[in-house]
Amino acid sequence: MKKSEVIIFYGKFFFEFLLNFTTKTYTIFIDNQRNDKRISNFSSKCVSNWTAIFLFFVILQFILYSYLTIYKV
């Protein structure tokens, strides 16, 4: 695989992941409004999701970097 192919592949993956994430948080927000739960519950879920995303991107960046340096694509 060339560098451009790797970048395109991961770009598509990130885009789909972000799409899924935004739709999930939106549905959580709607459910909270329906059940009349406190909005703070939603915000705490959101924060935990964002930390998970941050860690995910850091790990993925490390994997990409190690892959590109080891195989020198």
N, C-alpha and C positions, 0 to 999 in steps of 0.2 A: 504493500500500500504506500502511495505517495503521501507527502505531508498534507497536500490540499485535500486528498480523499479523507484522511484522518480528521482534519478540521471540519470538513463538511459533515461527516458522520456524527461527530460530537455536537456540532451545531444543531443538527436535526434533533438529536437526543435531548439537548438542553431545551429547545423550543417546545417539544412535546411535554417534557417534564414541567416546565413553567406553566404551560396551558393547563395541565392536570391539576397543578397546585392551586392556581387561581380559581378554577371552577370548584375545587373541594372547599376552599376557605369560604367562597361565596355561599355554597350550600349550607355550610356550618352556620354562617351568619343568619341565613333564612330560617333554619331550624330553631336557632336561639330566639328569633323574633316570634316564631309560631308558639314555642313553648313558654314564652315570656320569661326566659332565663335572663340573668344579668349579662350585660355586654362585656363585663370584665372577664367572664368565662371565655368569650370569643377572643378577646385580646391576648389572654394568656396562651390559648391554643395557637394563636397567630405567632406569638413570640417564639414558642417552642418549635413551630414549623420553620421559622426563619433561621433559628440556630441550627436546625437539622440541615437546612439547605446550605448554610454557610460551611458546615463541616463536610457535607457532601461535595461541594465544589472544591474545597481544599484538598480532600483525598483524591478527587478526580484529577485535579491539576498535578498532584504529585505522581499519579499513575501515568498521565500523559507525558510529563517531563522525563520520568525514568524510561518510558518506552522510547521516546525520541532520542534520548542520549545513548541508550544501550544499543538500539538497532541503527541509529544514525540514519533515519529515513531521509 
